[in-house]
Amino acid sequence: MPPKISTEQRRARLAVRHHLAAPAATVTGAVAGVVALHATDPATVHLSASARLASPAVSLVERALYEDRTLLRLLGMRRTVFVTDVATAALVQAGCSADIAVKQRKLLEQHLGTQGHPENVPEPAKWLAEVEASAEAALRARGSATAQQLSEDEPRLRQQLLMAAGKPYEAIGNVTSRVLFLLAADGRIVRGRPRGSWLSTQYVWHPLDEWVPGGLRGWDAEQARVELARRWLRAYGPAPVADLRWWTGWTAGQTKKALAALAPAEVDLDGVPGVALAEDLEPVPPPPPWVAFLPALDPTPMGWQDRDWFLGPHRAPLFDRSGNIGPTVWLSGRVVGGWAQRASGEIVFRLLEDVGAEARAMVEAEAQRCAGWFGAARVTPRFRTPLERELAG
């Protein structure tokens, strides 16, 4: 019989390893605890990292990203932008991003041949390879550049595509962002500091091997997937295999092969089959009661596909229609409510269940602490959820 690991034990591991009950000493340590931070919404990176520090500060996250460069923003699992430490970034690049680049390049070549202007792009594959090389050369010549600057240097980046012709959502757009997407997924360019504040989505691009000397090398795809699976299981395990496959975006075959090399132990998760690292079966002592205010798209609630064991019945008010989670209030390993920031800067919350007077006092204290370190910043999630909208007013 496989060993049993209870829901309470999974919550204890989450609390300690995700640095929610025990703050990390550094920003890099906070990120490593969850493997990767979601970066689709730039605010998530700073708020998620800061939620795991004893003395949160946006400046510490910016320093790790842009000065020390111990963290890197890259396209990774499920075609999503993440922030990881540099060592993990190399795993993501070899184990996830490279496959994405191949598939998305074929798709763009197809669109260039069907939704573009055939007279401008008679040979889509050749045309795209030339434009990619030219855009990268222009970036190297400048040292760094915005997308607009690169399109000035390489006018073919303004090639237009007519997407969804004849449908209500028909749109015309150029290929600039898609070409830069491919170069980033190939590990040739990287997003640097944003233009404007830390909430901006307009980034300055750099050659990756100049931003991180030597680039992201040293792993073949299969080795990288094994090590990435190990890191995920250390942070999110024990868990069902389906959760690993969902988080990575791998195929069933890739997931099976990575786990075969890793040889995890089979476990019983309160009646649900799961896997854990073979050396990670001993119980983790439960920490004292703790509270955390986690931002939209935080890596903890987004770390599993099956979330019932920590989310309970609270899905409807906390997720948008696309499956993006909004700001959540956590109590000792489970979601008990949601929160928002109003225009005044006030942090407001709503508990979705009765947690008792003592726990409510802890939640109120955490709301005040968050308001204090947020300072003058005003954060509206990129993907808004029902409860967050209602609370924000």
QUIDA-V565101 format. One record per residue. N is the residue number from 1. RES is the residue in three letters. PSI is psi in whole degrees, -180 to 180 (* if undefined). OMEGA is omega in whole degrees, -180 to 180 (NA if undefined). D_CENTER is the distance of its C-alpha to the mean C-alpha in whole Angstrom. Layout:
n->(N & N)
res->(RES & RES)
psi->(PSI & PSI)
omega->(OMEGA & OMEGA)
d_center->(D_CENTER & D_CENTER)
This chain:
n->(1 & 2 & 3 & 4 & 5 & 6 & 7 & 8 & 9 & 10 & 11 & 12 & 13 & 14 & 15 & 16 & 17 & 18 & 19 & 20 & 21 & 22 & 23 & 24 & 25 & 26 & 27 & 28 & 29 & 30 & 31 & 32 & 33 & 34 & 35 & 36 & 37 & 38 & 39 & 40 & 41 & 42 & 43 & 44 & 45 & 46 & 47 & 48 & 49 & 50 & 51 & 52 & 53 & 54 & 55 & 56 & 57 & 58 & 59 & 60 & 61 & 62 & 63 & 64 & 65 & 66 & 67 & 68 & 69 & 70 & 71 & 72 & 73 & 74 & 75 & 76 & 77 & 78 & 79 & 80 & 81 & 82 & 83 & 84 & 85 & 86 & 87 & 88 & 89 & 90 & 91 & 92 & 93 & 94 & 95 & 96 & 97 & 98 & 99 & 100 & 101 & 102 & 103 & 104 & 105 & 106 & 107 & 108 & 109 & 110 & 111 & 112 & 113 & 114 & 115 & 116 & 117 & 118 & 119 & 120 & 121 & 122 & 123 & 124 & 125 & 126 & 127 & 128 & 129 & 130 & 131 & 132 & 133 & 134 & 135 & 136 & 137 & 138 & 139 & 140 & 141 & 142 & 143 & 144 & 145 & 146 & 147 & 148 & 149 & 150 & 151 & 152 & 153 & 154 & 155 & 156 & 157 & 158 & 159 & 160 & 161 & 162 & 163 & 164 & 165 & 166 & 167 & 168 & 169 & 170 & 171 & 172 & 173 & 174 & 175 & 176 & 177 & 178 & 179 & 180 & 181 & 182 & 183 & 184 & 185 & 186 & 187 & 188 & 189 & 190 & 191 & 192 & 193 & 194 & 195 & 196 & 197 & 198 & 199 & 200 & 201 & 202 & 203 & 204 & 205 & 206 & 207 & 208 & 209 & 210 & 211 & 212 & 213 & 214 & 215 & 216 & 217 & 218 & 219 & 220 & 221 & 222 & 223 & 224 & 225 & 226 & 227 & 228 & 229 & 230 & 231 & 232 & 233 & 234 & 235 & 236 & 237 & 238 & 239 & 240 & 241 & 242 & 243 & 244 & 245 & 246 & 247 & 248 & 249 & 250 & 251 & 252 & 253 & 254 & 255 & 256 & 257 & 258 & 259 & 260 & 261 & 262 & 263 & 264 & 265 & 266 & 267 & 268 & 269 & 270 & 271 & 272 & 273 & 274 & 275 & 276 & 277 & 278 & 279 & 280 & 281 & 282 & 283 & 284 & 285 & 286 & 287 & 288 & 289 & 290 & 291 & 292 & 293 & 294 & 295 & 296 & 297 & 298 & 299 & 300 & 301 & 302 & 303 & 304 & 305 & 306 & 307 & 308 & 309 & 310 & 311 & 312 & 313 & 314 & 315 & 316 & 317 & 318 & 319 & 320 & 321 & 322 & 323 & 324 & 325 & 326 & 327 & 328 & 329 & 330 & 331 & 332 & 333 & 334 & 335 & 336 & 337 & 338 & 339 & 340 & 341 & 342 & 343 & 344 & 345 & 346 & 347 & 348 & 349 & 350 & 351 & 352 & 353 & 354 & 355 & 356 & 357 & 358 & 359 & 360 & 361 & 362 & 363 & 364 & 365 & 366 & 367 & 368 & 369 & 370 & 371 & 372 & 373 & 374 & 375 & 376 & 377 & 378 & 379 & 380 & 381 & 382 & 383 & 384 & 385 & 386 & 387 & 388 & 389 & 390 & 391 & 392 & 393)
res->(MET & PRO & PRO & LYS & ILE & SER & THR & GLU & GLN & ARG & ARG & ALA & ARG & LEU & ALA & VAL & ARG & HIS & HIS & LEU & ALA & ALA & PRO & ALA & ALA & THR & VAL & THR & GLY & ALA & VAL & ALA & GLY & VAL & VAL & ALA & LEU & HIS & ALA & THR & ASP & PRO & ALA & THR & VAL & HIS & LEU & SER & ALA & SER & ALA & ARG & LEU & ALA & SER & PRO & ALA & VAL & SER & LEU & VAL & GLU & ARG & ALA & LEU & TYR & GLU & ASP & ARG & THR & LEU & LEU & ARG & LEU & LEU & GLY & MET & ARG & ARG & THR & VAL & PHE & VAL & THR & ASP & VAL & ALA & THR & ALA & ALA & LEU & VAL & GLN & ALA & GLY & CYS & SER & ALA & ASP & ILE & ALA & VAL & LYS & GLN & ARG & LYS & LEU & LEU & GLU & GLN & HIS & LEU & GLY & THR & GLN & GLY & HIS & PRO & GLU & ASN & VAL & PRO & GLU & PRO & ALA & LYS & TRP & LEU & ALA & GLU & VAL & GLU & ALA & SER & ALA & GLU & ALA & ALA & LEU & ARG & ALA & ARG & GLY & SER & ALA & THR & ALA & GLN & GLN & LEU & SER & GLU & ASP & GLU & PRO & ARG & LEU & ARG & GLN & GLN & LEU & LEU & MET & ALA & ALA & GLY & LYS & PRO & TYR & GLU & ALA & ILE & GLY & ASN & VAL & THR & SER & ARG & VAL & LEU & PHE & LEU & LEU & ALA & ALA & ASP & GLY & ARG & ILE & VAL & ARG & GLY & ARG & PRO & ARG & GLY & SER & TRP & LEU & SER & THR & GLN & TYR & VAL & TRP & HIS & PRO & LEU & ASP & GLU & TRP & VAL & PRO & GLY & GLY & LEU & ARG & GLY & TRP & ASP & ALA & GLU & GLN & ALA & ARG & VAL & GLU & LEU & ALA & ARG & ARG & TRP & LEU & ARG & ALA & TYR & GLY & PRO & ALA & PRO & VAL & ALA & ASP & LEU & ARG & TRP & TRP & THR & GLY & TRP & THR & ALA & GLY & GLN & THR & LYS & LYS & ALA & LEU & ALA & ALA & LEU & ALA & PRO & ALA & GLU & VAL & ASP & LEU & ASP & GLY & VAL & PRO & GLY & VAL & ALA & LEU & ALA & GLU & ASP & LEU & GLU & PRO & VAL & PRO & PRO & PRO & PRO & PRO & TRP & VAL & ALA & PHE & LEU & PRO & ALA & LEU & ASP & PRO & THR & PRO & MET & GLY & TRP & GLN & ASP & ARG & ASP & TRP & PHE & LEU & GLY & PRO & HIS & ARG & ALA & PRO & LEU & PHE & ASP & ARG & SER & GLY & ASN & ILE & GLY & PRO & THR & VAL & TRP & LEU & SER & GLY & ARG & VAL & VAL & GLY & GLY & TRP & ALA & GLN & ARG & ALA & SER & GLY & GLU & ILE & VAL & PHE & ARG & LEU & LEU & GLU & ASP & VAL & GLY & ALA & GLU & ALA & ARG & ALA & MET & VAL & GLU & ALA & GLU & ALA & GLN & ARG & CYS & ALA & GLY & TRP & PHE & GLY & ALA & ALA & ARG & VAL & THR & PRO & ARG & PHE & ARG & THR & PRO & LEU & GLU & ARG & GLU & LEU & ALA & GLY)
psi->(134 & 148 & 147 & 135 & 117 & 165 & -39 & -38 & -37 & -40 & -36 & -41 & -45 & -46 & -45 & -48 & -26 & 8 & 40 & -35 & -21 & 99 & 149 & 155 & -27 & 163 & -43 & -39 & -39 & -41 & -43 & -31 & -26 & 9 & -52 & 146 & 136 & 136 & 14 & -42 & 114 & -28 & -34 & -41 & -49 & -40 & -38 & -45 & -44 & -31 & -15 & 13 & 145 & -34 & 82 & 143 & 130 & -36 & -34 & -39 & -43 & -40 & -44 & -36 & -45 & -18 & -61 & -30 & 39 & -15 & 152 & 137 & 124 & 160 & 130 & -130 & 134 & 29 & 32 & 148 & 131 & 166 & 128 & 170 & 164 & -37 & -42 & -34 & -38 & -37 & -45 & -42 & -49 & -37 & -16 & -55 & -40 & -42 & -41 & -42 & -43 & -47 & -43 & -29 & -43 & -39 & -42 & -38 & -42 & -45 & -37 & -34 & -19 & -37 & -4 & -156 & 106 & -32 & -24 & -28 & 72 & -29 & 88 & -45 & -46 & -44 & -45 & -41 & -40 & -41 & -40 & -48 & -40 & -42 & -41 & -39 & -40 & -39 & -42 & -35 & -37 & -31 & -42 & 156 & 156 & 168 & -39 & -42 & -40 & -35 & -23 & -38 & -35 & 89 & -22 & -15 & -15 & 5 & 131 & 152 & 140 & 109 & 142 & 47 & 133 & -4 & 160 & -27 & 23 & 139 & 148 & 129 & 162 & 173 & 5 & -57 & -33 & -35 & -43 & -36 & -47 & -43 & -38 & -43 & -27 & -6 & 30 & -29 & 164 & 149 & 129 & -140 & 139 & 157 & 129 & -146 & -180 & -8 & -3 & 150 & 7 & 107 & 155 & 129 & 150 & 153 & 131 & -41 & -8 & -33 & -45 & 103 & 126 & -13 & -157 & 95 & 176 & -4 & 139 & 169 & -46 & -43 & -41 & -40 & -37 & -48 & -35 & -39 & -39 & -45 & -38 & -44 & -34 & -37 & -38 & -9 & 165 & 152 & 161 & 149 & -35 & -31 & -40 & -45 & -42 & -47 & -41 & -28 & 13 & 164 & 168 & -39 & -43 & -42 & -46 & -42 & -41 & -43 & -32 & -40 & -32 & -28 & 61 & 167 & 141 & 138 & 163 & 114 & 77 & 48 & -7 & 129 & 139 & 180 & 154 & 156 & 138 & -29 & 10 & 47 & -11 & 144 & 148 & 128 & 130 & 135 & 169 & 162 & 140 & 159 & 142 & 142 & 105 & 142 & 173 & 141 & 20 & 145 & -23 & -59 & -21 & 10 & -15 & 150 & -39 & 111 & 5 & -31 & -16 & -15 & -30 & -139 & 17 & 18 & -49 & -49 & -12 & -7 & 150 & -177 & -17 & 2 & 15 & 130 & 145 & -167 & 135 & 150 & 127 & 142 & 110 & 48 & 8 & 156 & 128 & -1 & -171 & 168 & 169 & 163 & 130 & 168 & -28 & -14 & -12 & 137 & 118 & 153 & 164 & 127 & 135 & 6 & 164 & 117 & -2 & 160 & -42 & -45 & -38 & -38 & -38 & -40 & -44 & -39 & -39 & -37 & -42 & -40 & -44 & -44 & -36 & -47 & -19 & -36 & -128 & -6 & 142 & 118 & 121 & 122 & 145 & -37 & 110 & 143 & 162 & -49 & -40 & -43 & -45 & -43 & -37 & -27 & *)
omega->(178 & 178 & 180 & 175 & -173 & 174 & 179 & 179 & 176 & 178 & 178 & 179 & 177 & -176 & -176 & -173 & 177 & 176 & 176 & 175 & -179 & -175 & 178 & 180 & -177 & 176 & -180 & 177 & 178 & -180 & -180 & -179 & 179 & 179 & -176 & 175 & 172 & -177 & 175 & 173 & -175 & 180 & -177 & -178 & -176 & -178 & 179 & 179 & -177 & 178 & -177 & 180 & 178 & 179 & -174 & 177 & 177 & -177 & 179 & 179 & 179 & 179 & 180 & -178 & -166 & 179 & 177 & 180 & 173 & 175 & -177 & 176 & -179 & 175 & -176 & -172 & 176 & -180 & -179 & 176 & 179 & 168 & 178 & 168 & -172 & 180 & 178 & 178 & 178 & 177 & -180 & -179 & -177 & -172 & -177 & -170 & -177 & 177 & -180 & -179 & -179 & -178 & -177 & 177 & 178 & -180 & 179 & 176 & 179 & -180 & 178 & -179 & -176 & -179 & 179 & 177 & -175 & -179 & 178 & -176 & -178 & 179 & -171 & -177 & 179 & -180 & -177 & 179 & 179 & -179 & 177 & -179 & -179 & 179 & 179 & 178 & 179 & 178 & 180 & 179 & 179 & -173 & 174 & -176 & 171 & 177 & 180 & 179 & 179 & 178 & 173 & 179 & -180 & -175 & -180 & 174 & 179 & 176 & -176 & 174 & 174 & -176 & 178 & -178 & 177 & -180 & -178 & -178 & 175 & -178 & 174 & 179 & 178 & -172 & -174 & -175 & -178 & 177 & 178 & 174 & -179 & 179 & 178 & -180 & 177 & -178 & -180 & 178 & -176 & 175 & 176 & -179 & 178 & 172 & -178 & -174 & 178 & 177 & -176 & 175 & 180 & -173 & 170 & -176 & 178 & 169 & -175 & -176 & 173 & 177 & 175 & -176 & -179 & 180 & -178 & -175 & 173 & -178 & 165 & -170 & -176 & 177 & -179 & -180 & 178 & -178 & 177 & 175 & 179 & -178 & 179 & -180 & 177 & -178 & -171 & -180 & -2 & -177 & 174 & 179 & -179 & 179 & 177 & -180 & 180 & -175 & -178 & -173 & -180 & 171 & 177 & -180 & 179 & 180 & -179 & -178 & 179 & -179 & 178 & 179 & -178 & 179 & 178 & 177 & 173 & -178 & 178 & -179 & -177 & 177 & 179 & 179 & 178 & 177 & 177 & 174 & -175 & -180 & -173 & -177 & 180 & -178 & 176 & 179 & 180 & 179 & 173 & 179 & -178 & 179 & 175 & 172 & -178 & -176 & 174 & 178 & 178 & -176 & 179 & 179 & 178 & -176 & -178 & 173 & 177 & -173 & -174 & -175 & 174 & -177 & -179 & -176 & -169 & -175 & -170 & -177 & -170 & -180 & 171 & -174 & -179 & 179 & 177 & -179 & 177 & 179 & -176 & 173 & -178 & 175 & 175 & 171 & 176 & 180 & -180 & -179 & 179 & -178 & 178 & 173 & 177 & -179 & 179 & -175 & -178 & 173 & -179 & -178 & 171 & 175 & -176 & 176 & 179 & -178 & -179 & -174 & -177 & 180 & 178 & 178 & 177 & 178 & 179 & 179 & 179 & 176 & 179 & 179 & 179 & 179 & -179 & -177 & 172 & -180 & -177 & -179 & 176 & -172 & 172 & -178 & 179 & 178 & -171 & -175 & -174 & -177 & 180 & 178 & -178 & -178 & -177 & 176 & NA)
d_center->(36 & 32 & 31 & 30 & 27 & 27 & 25 & 26 & 25 & 21 & 21 & 23 & 20 & 17 & 19 & 20 & 17 & 14 & 17 & 18 & 21 & 22 & 20 & 19 & 21 & 19 & 15 & 15 & 16 & 14 & 11 & 12 & 13 & 10 & 9 & 6 & 4 & 2 & 5 & 7 & 9 & 10 & 11 & 9 & 8 & 12 & 12 & 10 & 12 & 15 & 15 & 16 & 18 & 22 & 23 & 19 & 20 & 18 & 20 & 19 & 15 & 17 & 19 & 17 & 15 & 18 & 21 & 20 & 18 & 16 & 13 & 12 & 9 & 9 & 9 & 8 & 8 & 9 & 10 & 6 & 6 & 4 & 6 & 9 & 12 & 15 & 16 & 13 & 12 & 15 & 15 & 12 & 14 & 17 & 16 & 13 & 13 & 17 & 18 & 16 & 18 & 21 & 20 & 19 & 22 & 24 & 23 & 24 & 27 & 28 & 27 & 29 & 32 & 32 & 31 & 32 & 35 & 37 & 39 & 37 & 35 & 37 & 35 & 32 & 30 & 33 & 32 & 28 & 29 & 31 & 29 & 26 & 28 & 30 & 26 & 25 & 29 & 29 & 26 & 27 & 31 & 29 & 27 & 24 & 24 & 22 & 22 & 25 & 27 & 26 & 28 & 31 & 31 & 31 & 32 & 31 & 27 & 29 & 30 & 29 & 28 & 30 & 27 & 28 & 32 & 34 & 32 & 31 & 28 & 29 & 28 & 28 & 26 & 26 & 24 & 23 & 19 & 19 & 21 & 19 & 16 & 18 & 19 & 15 & 15 & 18 & 17 & 20 & 18 & 16 & 14 & 16 & 17 & 17 & 20 & 21 & 20 & 16 & 15 & 16 & 15 & 17 & 17 & 19 & 19 & 20 & 22 & 19 & 22 & 23 & 20 & 20 & 24 & 24 & 20 & 18 & 21 & 23 & 21 & 22 & 20 & 22 & 22 & 18 & 17 & 20 & 18 & 14 & 16 & 18 & 15 & 13 & 17 & 17 & 14 & 14 & 18 & 20 & 19 & 20 & 20 & 18 & 15 & 14 & 15 & 13 & 10 & 11 & 12 & 16 & 19 & 21 & 23 & 21 & 19 & 23 & 24 & 21 & 22 & 26 & 26 & 24 & 26 & 25 & 27 & 27 & 27 & 28 & 26 & 28 & 29 & 26 & 26 & 23 & 23 & 22 & 23 & 27 & 27 & 25 & 27 & 29 & 28 & 26 & 28 & 27 & 26 & 28 & 27 & 24 & 22 & 19 & 17 & 14 & 12 & 11 & 7 & 8 & 6 & 10 & 11 & 8 & 9 & 12 & 14 & 17 & 17 & 21 & 21 & 19 & 19 & 23 & 24 & 22 & 20 & 22 & 21 & 18 & 16 & 17 & 18 & 15 & 14 & 11 & 12 & 14 & 15 & 16 & 19 & 19 & 23 & 23 & 20 & 20 & 19 & 23 & 22 & 20 & 20 & 20 & 22 & 25 & 26 & 28 & 26 & 26 & 24 & 25 & 24 & 26 & 26 & 26 & 28 & 31 & 30 & 33 & 34 & 33 & 30 & 30 & 31 & 28 & 26 & 28 & 28 & 24 & 24 & 27 & 25 & 22 & 24 & 26 & 23 & 21 & 25 & 25 & 22 & 21 & 18 & 17 & 14 & 14 & 14 & 17 & 18 & 22 & 22 & 20 & 22 & 25 & 25 & 24 & 27)
